[in-house]
Amino acid sequence: MNLSRRQFLNNAMLTTVGGVAGAGYYAWQVAPHWIETTQIAMPLVGLPPYWQGKRLVQISDLHVGPVVDYRYLQWALELAVAQRPDLMVITGDVMTCQFDEQIDAAVKLIARVKPEDQLTIVIPGNHDYGRFYRGNVATKLLDRLQRIGCLPLRNSSTVIEGLTIAGTDDLWSRRLRFDQTLENVDRARDALLLTHNPDSVDYFGNEQFRGWILSGHTHGGQCRFPGVGTPIVPIENRRYTRGLVELGSGRTLYVNRGLGYKEQVRFGCAPEITVFELAAV
Protein backbone atom coordinates (compact mmCIF):
# COMPACT_ATOMS: atom_id res chain seq x y z
CA MET A 1 0.00 0.00 0.00
CA ASN A 2 1.39 3.39 -0.98
CA LEU A 3 2.11 5.78 1.88
CA SER A 4 1.62 9.50 1.62
CA ARG A 5 4.63 11.70 2.43
CA ARG A 6 2.99 12.78 5.69
CA GLN A 7 2.29 9.18 6.75
CA PHE A 8 5.89 8.21 5.95
CA LEU A 9 7.27 11.09 8.02
CA ASN A 10 4.92 10.28 10.91
CA ASN A 11 5.98 6.64 10.89
CA ALA A 12 9.65 7.59 10.69
CA MET A 13 9.23 9.98 13.62
CA LEU A 14 7.50 7.35 15.75
CA THR A 15 10.22 4.83 14.93
CA THR A 16 12.93 7.33 15.87
CA VAL A 17 11.22 8.32 19.12
CA GLY A 18 10.72 4.65 19.99
CA GLY A 19 14.37 3.90 19.28
CA VAL A 20 15.57 6.79 21.43
CA ALA A 21 13.24 5.79 24.25
CA GLY A 22 14.42 2.18 24.02
CA ALA A 23 18.07 3.20 24.05
CA GLY A 24 17.44 5.47 27.00
CA TYR A 25 15.74 2.71 28.97
CA TYR A 26 18.59 0.32 28.15
CA ALA A 27 21.24 2.83 29.28
CA TRP A 28 19.32 3.55 32.48
CA GLN A 29 17.88 0.22 33.62
CA VAL A 30 19.73 -2.58 31.80
CA ALA A 31 23.33 -1.66 30.97
CA PRO A 32 24.33 -0.41 34.47
CA HIS A 33 23.67 -3.90 35.84
CA TRP A 34 24.78 -6.11 32.94
CA ILE A 35 28.09 -7.36 34.31
CA GLU A 36 30.84 -8.60 32.02
CA THR A 37 33.39 -11.07 33.39
CA THR A 38 36.73 -10.49 31.67
CA GLN A 39 39.35 -13.27 31.62
CA ILE A 40 42.99 -12.18 31.24
CA ALA A 41 46.33 -13.95 31.51
CA MET A 42 48.76 -12.26 33.90
CA PRO A 43 52.38 -13.24 33.13
CA LEU A 44 54.84 -12.27 35.85
CA VAL A 45 58.62 -12.55 35.78
CA GLY A 46 59.89 -14.53 38.75
CA LEU A 47 56.41 -15.63 39.85
CA PRO A 48 56.78 -17.94 42.88
CA PRO A 49 55.62 -21.55 42.21
CA TYR A 50 52.78 -21.23 44.74
CA TRP A 51 51.04 -18.66 42.52
CA GLN A 52 51.35 -20.52 39.23
CA GLY A 53 47.84 -20.92 37.78
CA LYS A 54 46.18 -19.08 40.70
CA ARG A 55 43.22 -16.79 40.05
CA LEU A 56 43.17 -13.13 41.02
CA VAL A 57 39.77 -11.46 40.87
CA GLN A 58 39.58 -7.66 40.72
CA ILE A 59 36.50 -5.64 41.57
CA SER A 60 36.37 -1.87 41.86
CA ASP A 61 34.17 1.19 42.34
CA LEU A 62 31.20 -0.34 44.11
CA HIS A 63 30.00 3.08 45.31
CA VAL A 64 27.82 1.76 48.13
CA GLY A 65 25.51 4.67 48.84
CA PRO A 66 22.31 6.39 47.82
CA VAL A 67 22.61 5.86 44.05
CA VAL A 68 23.69 2.27 43.31
CA ASP A 69 21.09 -0.44 43.92
CA TYR A 70 22.24 -2.43 46.96
CA ARG A 71 20.62 -5.68 45.82
CA TYR A 72 22.49 -5.42 42.54
CA LEU A 73 25.77 -5.03 44.44
CA GLN A 74 24.96 -8.07 46.58
CA TRP A 75 24.43 -10.13 43.44
CA ALA A 76 27.59 -8.68 41.86
CA LEU A 77 29.76 -9.75 44.80
CA GLU A 78 28.24 -13.22 44.79
CA LEU A 79 29.19 -13.40 41.10
CA ALA A 80 32.74 -12.32 41.97
CA VAL A 81 33.04 -15.07 44.59
CA ALA A 82 31.69 -17.58 42.05
CA GLN A 83 34.86 -16.98 40.00
CA ARG A 84 36.72 -18.98 42.70
CA PRO A 85 39.41 -16.41 43.46
CA ASP A 86 42.62 -17.34 45.24
CA LEU A 87 43.12 -13.63 45.74
CA MET A 88 40.50 -10.85 45.66
CA VAL A 89 41.49 -7.21 45.24
CA ILE A 90 39.18 -4.21 45.62
CA THR A 91 40.72 -1.16 43.99
CA GLY A 92 38.93 1.66 45.75
CA ASP A 93 35.68 3.61 45.90
CA VAL A 94 33.97 1.05 48.06
CA MET A 95 31.39 3.68 48.98
CA THR A 96 30.03 7.10 48.10
CA CYS A 97 29.36 9.20 51.17
CA GLN A 98 29.26 12.65 52.67
CA PHE A 99 30.76 11.59 55.98
CA ASP A 100 30.88 8.06 57.45
CA GLU A 101 27.19 7.23 57.04
CA GLN A 102 27.75 4.43 54.50
CA ILE A 103 30.43 2.48 56.37
CA ASP A 104 28.04 -0.04 57.97
CA ALA A 105 26.41 -0.83 54.61
CA ALA A 106 29.79 -1.08 52.86
CA VAL A 107 31.24 -3.45 55.45
CA LYS A 108 28.14 -5.63 55.37
CA LEU A 109 28.41 -5.84 51.58
CA ILE A 110 32.14 -6.67 51.50
CA ALA A 111 31.48 -9.49 53.96
CA ARG A 112 29.80 -11.28 51.03
CA VAL A 113 33.19 -11.92 49.39
CA LYS A 114 34.06 -13.99 52.51
CA PRO A 115 37.35 -12.26 53.37
CA GLU A 116 37.74 -14.62 56.30
CA ASP A 117 38.02 -17.56 53.86
CA GLN A 118 40.26 -16.03 51.18
CA LEU A 119 42.83 -13.31 50.89
CA THR A 120 41.04 -10.02 50.19
CA ILE A 121 43.07 -6.83 49.74
CA VAL A 122 41.49 -3.38 49.63
CA ILE A 123 42.83 0.10 48.89
CA PRO A 124 41.03 3.45 49.26
CA GLY A 125 39.61 5.54 46.42
CA ASN A 126 38.69 9.20 46.33
CA HIS A 127 35.03 8.62 47.25
CA ASP A 128 36.01 6.62 50.32
CA TYR A 129 37.10 9.89 51.93
CA GLY A 130 33.67 11.49 51.85
CA ARG A 131 33.16 15.16 51.32
CA PHE A 132 36.28 17.36 51.43
CA TYR A 133 38.57 14.27 51.52
CA ARG A 134 38.42 13.67 55.25
CA GLY A 135 41.15 11.20 56.14
CA ASN A 136 39.33 9.88 59.19
CA VAL A 137 36.45 8.60 57.02
CA ALA A 138 38.70 6.39 54.87
CA THR A 139 40.57 5.28 57.99
CA LYS A 140 37.33 4.19 59.68
CA LEU A 141 36.28 2.26 56.59
CA LEU A 142 39.60 0.42 56.24
CA ASP A 143 39.74 -0.34 59.97
CA ARG A 144 36.26 -1.87 59.85
CA LEU A 145 37.12 -3.90 56.75
CA GLN A 146 40.25 -5.17 58.46
CA ARG A 147 38.12 -6.43 61.34
CA ILE A 148 36.17 -8.70 59.01
CA GLY A 149 39.34 -10.18 57.50
CA CYS A 150 40.36 -7.81 54.69
CA LEU A 151 43.97 -6.64 54.33
CA PRO A 152 44.07 -2.87 53.71
CA LEU A 153 47.09 -1.48 51.87
CA ARG A 154 47.68 2.25 52.06
CA ASN A 155 51.09 3.35 50.82
CA SER A 156 52.38 -0.02 51.93
CA SER A 157 53.21 -3.49 50.66
CA THR A 158 53.05 -7.10 51.78
CA VAL A 159 54.67 -10.35 50.67
CA ILE A 160 52.40 -13.39 50.42
CA GLU A 161 53.91 -16.75 49.48
CA GLY A 162 56.78 -14.91 47.81
CA LEU A 163 54.61 -12.50 45.76
CA THR A 164 54.91 -8.80 46.60
CA ILE A 165 51.66 -6.84 46.51
CA ALA A 166 51.75 -3.08 47.05
CA GLY A 167 48.87 -0.63 47.40
CA THR A 168 48.77 3.15 47.37
CA ASP A 169 46.57 5.74 48.95
CA ASP A 170 44.39 7.77 46.60
CA LEU A 171 45.91 10.29 44.20
CA TRP A 172 43.18 12.94 44.55
CA SER A 173 43.34 12.78 48.34
CA ARG A 174 46.94 14.03 48.05
CA ARG A 175 48.01 11.24 50.38
CA LEU A 176 49.65 9.01 47.78
CA ARG A 177 53.31 8.28 48.58
CA PHE A 178 55.06 6.07 46.02
CA ASP A 179 58.43 6.10 47.77
CA GLN A 180 56.76 4.72 50.89
CA THR A 181 54.61 2.27 48.93
CA LEU A 182 57.54 0.75 47.04
CA GLU A 183 60.09 0.98 49.85
CA ASN A 184 60.19 -2.78 50.48
CA VAL A 185 59.43 -3.98 46.93
CA ASP A 186 62.08 -6.28 45.43
CA ARG A 187 62.95 -4.78 42.02
CA ALA A 188 64.49 -8.07 40.84
CA ARG A 189 61.10 -9.69 40.18
CA ASP A 190 57.66 -8.59 39.06
CA ALA A 191 55.14 -7.48 41.65
CA LEU A 192 51.54 -6.27 41.80
CA LEU A 193 50.65 -2.65 42.45
CA LEU A 194 47.13 -1.52 43.31
CA THR A 195 46.34 2.17 42.83
CA HIS A 196 42.81 3.52 42.45
CA ASN A 197 43.42 6.29 39.92
CA PRO A 198 45.34 5.16 36.79
CA ASP A 199 46.79 8.66 36.39
CA SER A 200 49.00 7.62 39.30
CA VAL A 201 51.29 5.71 36.95
CA ASP A 202 52.52 8.99 35.47
CA TYR A 203 53.71 10.16 38.86
CA PHE A 204 56.72 7.85 39.12
CA GLY A 205 59.54 6.76 36.84
CA ASN A 206 59.80 3.61 34.74
CA GLU A 207 62.60 2.19 36.87
CA GLN A 208 60.73 2.26 40.17
CA PHE A 209 58.42 -0.67 39.51
CA ARG A 210 58.15 -3.80 37.39
CA GLY A 211 54.99 -5.86 37.05
CA TRP A 212 51.24 -5.30 36.84
CA ILE A 213 49.33 -2.24 38.01
CA LEU A 214 45.59 -2.62 38.71
CA SER A 215 43.35 0.45 38.83
CA GLY A 216 39.72 1.52 38.64
CA HIS A 217 38.24 5.01 39.06
CA THR A 218 37.24 5.71 35.45
CA HIS A 219 34.21 3.37 35.19
CA GLY A 220 35.48 2.99 31.63
CA GLY A 221 33.87 6.37 31.01
CA GLN A 222 30.42 4.78 31.68
CA CYS A 223 29.20 5.78 28.20
CA ARG A 224 31.04 4.95 24.98
CA PHE A 225 29.49 5.78 21.61
CA PRO A 226 30.41 4.39 18.16
CA GLY A 227 32.44 6.89 16.19
CA VAL A 228 32.64 9.23 19.17
CA GLY A 229 34.34 7.27 21.90
CA THR A 230 34.10 8.23 25.56
CA PRO A 231 33.16 11.91 25.96
CA ILE A 232 33.78 12.22 29.72
CA VAL A 233 36.53 10.48 31.72
CA PRO A 234 37.76 11.71 35.15
CA ILE A 235 41.47 11.35 34.32
CA GLU A 236 44.17 13.42 32.63
CA ASN A 237 45.68 10.66 30.47
CA ARG A 238 42.88 9.28 28.32
CA ARG A 239 45.02 6.27 27.35
CA TYR A 240 44.02 4.93 30.75
CA THR A 241 40.26 5.01 30.21
CA ARG A 242 39.71 1.25 30.30
CA GLY A 243 41.28 -2.16 29.86
CA LEU A 244 44.83 -3.27 29.15
CA VAL A 245 47.57 -0.68 28.59
CA GLU A 246 51.20 -1.62 27.94
CA LEU A 247 53.32 1.05 29.62
CA GLY A 248 56.74 -0.28 28.65
CA SER A 249 59.76 -0.86 30.89
CA GLY A 250 58.20 -4.04 32.26
CA ARG A 251 54.94 -2.41 33.35
CA THR A 252 51.40 -3.41 32.39
CA LEU A 253 48.34 -1.44 33.51
CA TYR A 254 44.80 -2.77 33.71
CA VAL A 255 41.91 -0.37 34.33
CA ASN A 256 38.78 -2.11 35.60
CA ARG A 257 35.44 -0.54 34.55
CA GLY A 258 33.98 -0.91 38.03
CA LEU A 259 30.69 -2.34 39.24
CA GLY A 260 28.93 0.77 40.45
CA TYR A 261 28.29 4.24 39.11
CA LYS A 262 28.01 7.81 40.26
CA GLU A 263 24.94 8.29 38.05
CA GLN A 264 22.78 5.35 36.94
CA VAL A 265 23.70 5.27 33.28
CA ARG A 266 25.98 3.13 31.12
CA PHE A 267 26.16 2.69 27.38
CA GLY A 268 28.67 0.59 25.47
CA CYS A 269 30.64 0.16 28.68
CA ALA A 270 29.46 -2.72 30.86
CA PRO A 271 30.33 -3.04 34.56
CA GLU A 272 33.16 -5.49 35.04
CA ILE A 273 34.64 -8.27 37.13
CA THR A 274 38.19 -9.06 35.99
CA VAL A 275 39.65 -12.55 36.44
CA PHE A 276 43.41 -12.82 36.02
CA GLU A 277 45.24 -16.15 35.75
CA LEU A 278 48.77 -15.82 37.05
CA ALA A 279 51.57 -17.46 35.09
CA ALA A 280 55.36 -17.47 35.35
CA VAL A 281 57.42 -16.02 32.51
DAJOPE-V789418 format. One record per pair of residues at least 12 apart in sequence whose C-alpha atoms are under 10 Angstrom apart, sorted by the first residue. I is the first residue (numbers start at 1). J is the second residue. Records with the same first field share a line. If there is no record, write none. Layout:
# DAJOPE-V789418
I->J / J
This chain:
# DAJOPE-V789418
23->267
24->265 / 266 / 267
25->265
26->265 / 266 / 267
27->222 / 223 / 264 / 265 / 266 / 267 / 268 / 269
28->263 / 264 / 265 / 266 / 267
29->264 / 265 / 266
30->264 / 265 / 266 / 267 / 270
31->222 / 223 / 264 / 265 / 266 / 267 / 268 / 269 / 270 / 271
32->68 / 69 / 72 / 222 / 259 / 260 / 261 / 263 / 264 / 265 / 266 / 267 / 269 / 270 / 271
33->68 / 69 / 72 / 73 / 75 / 76 / 259 / 260 / 261 / 264 / 265 / 266 / 270 / 271 / 272
34->72 / 76 / 259 / 266 / 269 / 270 / 271 / 272
35->76 / 79 / 258 / 259 / 269 / 270 / 271 / 272 / 273
36->257 / 259 / 269 / 270 / 271 / 272 / 273 / 274
37->57 / 79 / 80 / 83 / 270 / 271 / 272 / 273 / 274 / 275
38->57 / 58 / 243 / 256 / 272 / 273 / 274 / 275 / 276
39->55 / 57 / 273 / 274 / 275 / 276 / 277
40->55 / 56 / 244 / 254 / 274 / 275 / 276 / 277 / 278
41->53 / 55 / 275 / 276 / 277 / 278 / 279
42->54 / 55 / 56 / 211 / 212 / 252 / 275 / 276 / 277 / 278 / 279 / 280 / 281
43->190 / 211 / 212 / 252 / 276 / 277 / 278 / 279 / 280 / 281
44->163 / 189 / 190 / 191 / 192 / 210 / 211 / 212 / 250 / 278 / 279 / 280 / 281
45->188 / 189 / 190 / 191 / 210 / 211 / 250 / 279 / 280 / 281
46->162 / 163 / 188 / 189 / 190 / 191 / 279 / 280 / 281
47->162 / 163 / 164 / 189 / 190 / 191 / 278 / 279 / 280 / 281
48->160 / 161 / 162 / 163 / 189 / 279 / 280
49->161 / 162 / 163 / 279 / 280
50->160 / 161 / 162 / 163
51->86 / 87 / 160 / 161 / 162 / 163 / 277 / 278 / 279 / 280
52->277 / 278 / 279 / 280
53->86 / 276 / 277 / 278 / 279 / 280
54->84 / 85 / 86 / 87 / 276 / 277 / 278 / 279
55->83 / 84 / 85 / 86 / 87 / 88 / 275 / 276 / 277 / 278 / 279
56->83 / 84 / 85 / 86 / 87 / 88 / 89 / 119 / 120 / 274 / 275 / 276 / 277 / 278
57->80 / 81 / 83 / 84 / 85 / 86 / 87 / 88 / 89 / 90 / 120 / 273 / 274 / 275 / 276 / 277
58->80 / 85 / 87 / 88 / 89 / 90 / 91 / 120 / 121 / 214 / 215 / 216 / 255 / 256 / 258 / 272 / 273 / 274 / 275 / 276
59->76 / 77 / 80 / 88 / 89 / 90 / 91 / 92 / 94 / 122 / 214 / 215 / 216 / 256 / 257 / 258 / 259 / 260 / 271 / 272 / 273 / 274 / 275
60->89 / 90 / 91 / 92 / 93 / 94 / 122 / 123 / 125 / 196 / 214 / 215 / 216 / 217 / 218 / 219 / 255 / 256 / 257 / 258 / 259 / 260 / 271 / 272 / 273 / 274
61->90 / 91 / 92 / 93 / 94 / 95 / 96 / 124 / 125 / 127 / 128 / 196 / 215 / 216 / 217 / 218 / 219 / 256 / 257 / 258 / 259 / 260 / 261 / 262 / 271 / 272
62->76 / 77 / 90 / 91 / 92 / 93 / 94 / 95 / 96 / 106 / 109 / 110 / 258 / 259 / 260 / 261 / 262 / 271
63->92 / 93 / 94 / 95 / 96 / 97 / 102 / 106 / 125 / 127 / 128 / 258 / 259 / 260 / 261 / 262
64->93 / 94 / 95 / 96 / 97 / 102 / 103 / 105 / 106 / 107 / 109 / 127 / 128 / 260 / 261 / 262
65->94 / 95 / 96 / 97 / 98 / 101 / 102 / 103 / 105 / 106 / 260 / 262
66->95 / 96 / 97 / 102 / 262
67->96 / 260 / 261 / 262 / 263 / 264
68->95 / 96 / 259 / 260 / 261 / 262 / 263 / 264
69->260 / 261 / 264
70->105 / 106 / 109 / 260
71->109
72->259 / 260
73->109 / 110 / 112 / 259 / 260
74->108 / 109 / 110 / 111 / 112 / 113
75->112
76->112 / 113 / 259 / 260 / 271 / 272 / 273
77->109 / 110 / 111 / 112 / 113 / 114 / 259 / 273
78->112 / 113 / 114
79->113 / 273
80->112 / 113 / 272 / 273 / 274 / 275
81->112 / 113 / 114 / 118
82->113
83->273 / 274 / 275
84->118 / 275
85->113 / 118 / 119 / 120 / 275 / 276 / 277
86->117 / 118 / 119 / 120 / 277
87->115 / 118 / 119 / 120 / 121 / 275 / 276
88->113 / 114 / 115 / 118 / 119 / 120 / 121 / 122 / 150 / 275
89->119 / 120 / 121 / 122 / 123 / 150 / 151 / 152 / 194 / 214 / 274
90->110 / 120 / 121 / 122 / 123 / 124 / 125 / 150 / 152 / 194 / 195 / 196 / 214 / 215 / 216 / 258
91->121 / 122 / 123 / 124 / 125 / 167 / 168 / 194 / 195 / 196 / 197 / 214 / 215 / 216 / 217 / 255 / 256 / 258
92->122 / 123 / 124 / 125 / 126 / 127 / 128 / 169 / 170 / 194 / 195 / 196 / 197 / 215 / 216 / 217 / 258
93->122 / 123 / 124 / 125 / 126 / 127 / 128 / 129 / 138 / 170 / 196 / 216 / 217 / 258 / 260
94->106 / 107 / 109 / 110 / 122 / 123 / 124 / 125 / 126 / 127 / 128 / 138 / 141 / 142 / 259 / 260
95->107 / 124 / 125 / 126 / 127 / 128 / 129 / 130 / 138 / 141 / 260
96->125 / 126 / 127 / 128 / 129 / 130 / 131 / 260 / 261 / 262
97->127 / 128 / 129 / 130 / 131 / 137
98->127 / 128 / 129 / 130 / 131 / 132 / 133 / 134 / 137
99->128 / 129 / 130 / 131 / 132 / 133 / 134 / 136 / 137 / 138
100->128 / 129 / 130 / 131 / 134 / 136 / 137 / 138 / 140 / 141
101->130 / 137
102->128 / 130 / 137 / 141
103->128 / 137 / 138 / 140 / 141 / 142 / 144 / 145
104->141 / 144 / 145
106->141 / 144 / 145
107->141 / 142 / 144 / 145 / 146 / 147 / 148
108->145 / 148
110->145 / 148 / 150
111->145 / 148 / 149 / 150
113->150
114->148 / 149 / 150
115->145 / 146 / 147 / 148 / 149 / 150 / 151
116->147 / 148 / 149 / 150
117->149
118->149 / 150
119->149 / 150 / 151 / 160
120->145 / 146 / 149 / 150 / 151 / 152
121->145 / 146 / 149 / 150 / 151 / 152 / 153 / 165 / 166 / 167 / 194
122->142 / 145 / 146 / 150 / 151 / 152 / 153 / 154 / 167 / 194
123->138 / 142 / 151 / 152 / 153 / 154 / 155 / 166 / 167 / 168 / 169 / 170 / 194 / 195 / 196
124->138 / 139 / 141 / 142 / 152 / 153 / 154 / 167 / 168 / 169 / 170 / 171 / 173 / 194 / 195 / 196
125->138 / 168 / 169 / 170 / 171 / 172 / 173 / 195 / 196 / 197 / 215 / 216 / 217
126->138 / 169 / 170 / 171 / 172 / 173 / 174 / 196 / 197 / 217
127->170 / 172 / 173 / 217 / 262
128->140 / 141 / 142 / 170 / 173
129->141 / 170 / 173
132->173
133->172 / 173 / 174 / 175
134->173
135->173 / 175
138->169
139->152 / 154
142->154
152->167 / 168
153->165 / 166 / 167 / 168 / 169 / 181 / 194 / 195
154->166 / 167 / 168 / 169 / 170 / 175 / 176 / 177 / 180 / 181 / 194 / 195
155->167 / 168 / 169 / 170 / 175 / 176 / 177 / 178 / 179 / 180 / 181 / 182 / 183 / 194 / 195
156->168 / 169 / 177 / 178 / 179 / 180 / 181 / 182 / 183 / 184 / 185 / 193
157->180 / 181 / 182 / 183 / 184 / 185 / 192 / 193 / 194
158->181 / 184 / 185
159->184 / 185 / 186 / 191
162->191
163->185 / 186 / 189 / 190 / 191 / 192
164->182 / 184 / 185 / 186 / 189 / 190 / 191 / 192 / 193 / 211
165->181 / 182 / 185 / 190 / 191 / 192 / 193 / 194 / 212 / 213
166->178 / 181 / 182 / 183 / 184 / 185 / 191 / 192 / 193 / 194 / 195 / 213
167->181 / 182 / 192 / 193 / 194 / 195 / 196 / 213 / 214
168->180 / 181 / 182 / 193 / 194 / 195 / 196 / 197 / 200
169->181 / 194 / 195 / 196 / 197
170->195 / 196 / 197 / 200
171->195 / 196 / 197 / 198 / 199 / 200 / 203
172->196 / 197 / 199 / 200
176->195 / 200 / 203
177->203
178->200 / 201 / 203 / 204 / 208 / 209
179->204 / 208
181->193
182->208 / 209
183->208
185->208 / 209 / 210
186->209 / 210
187->207 / 208 / 209 / 210 / 211
188->209 / 210
189->209 / 210 / 211
190->209 / 210 / 211 / 212 / 250 / 251 / 280 / 281
191->209 / 210 / 211 / 212 / 213 / 251
192->209 / 210 / 211 / 212 / 213 / 214 / 251 / 252
193->209 / 210 / 211 / 212 / 213 / 214 / 215 / 253
194->212 / 213 / 214 / 215 / 216 / 253 / 254
195->213 / 214 / 215 / 216 / 217 / 255
196->213 / 214 / 215 / 216 / 217 / 218 / 255 / 256
197->214 / 215 / 216 / 217 / 218 / 234 / 235 / 240 / 255
198->213 / 214 / 215 / 216 / 217 / 218 / 235 / 236 / 237 / 238 / 239 / 240 / 241 / 242 / 253 / 254 / 255 / 256
199->215 / 217 / 234 / 235 / 236 / 237 / 238 / 239 / 240 / 241
200->213 / 215 / 235 / 237
201->213 / 215 / 237 / 240 / 247 / 251 / 253
202->236 / 237 / 247
205->249
206->247 / 248 / 249 / 250 / 251
207->249 / 250 / 251
208->249
209->249 / 250 / 251
210->248 / 249 / 250 / 251 / 252
211->249 / 250 / 251 / 252 / 253
212->246 / 247 / 250 / 251 / 252 / 253 / 254
213->244 / 245 / 247 / 251 / 252 / 253 / 254 / 255
214->243 / 244 / 252 / 253 / 254 / 255 / 256
215->240 / 242 / 243 / 253 / 254 / 255 / 256 / 257 / 258
216->240 / 241 / 242 / 243 / 254 / 255 / 256 / 257 / 258 / 259
217->233 / 234 / 235 / 241 / 242 / 255 / 256 / 257 / 258 / 261
218->232 / 233 / 234 / 235 / 238 / 240 / 241 / 242 / 255 / 256 / 257 / 258 / 261
219->233 / 234 / 241 / 242 / 255 / 256 / 257 / 258 / 259 / 260 / 261 / 262 / 266 / 269 / 270 / 271 / 272
220->232 / 233 / 234 / 240 / 241 / 242 / 243 / 255 / 256 / 257 / 258 / 266 / 268 / 269 / 270 / 271 / 272
221->233 / 234 / 235 / 238 / 241 / 242 / 257 / 266 / 267 / 268 / 269
222->241 / 257 / 258 / 260 / 261 / 262 / 263 / 264 / 265 / 266 / 267 / 268 / 269 / 270 / 271
223->265 / 266 / 267 / 268 / 269 / 270
224->266 / 267 / 268 / 269 / 270
225->267 / 268 / 269
226->268
229->268
230->267 / 268 / 269
240->253 / 254 / 255
241->254 / 255 / 256 / 257
242->254 / 255 / 256 / 257 / 258 / 269
243->255 / 256 / 257 / 274
244->256
254->274
255->274
256->271 / 272 / 273 / 274
257->269 / 270 / 271 / 272 / 273 / 274
258->270 / 271 / 272 / 273 / 274
259->271 / 272 / 273
260->272
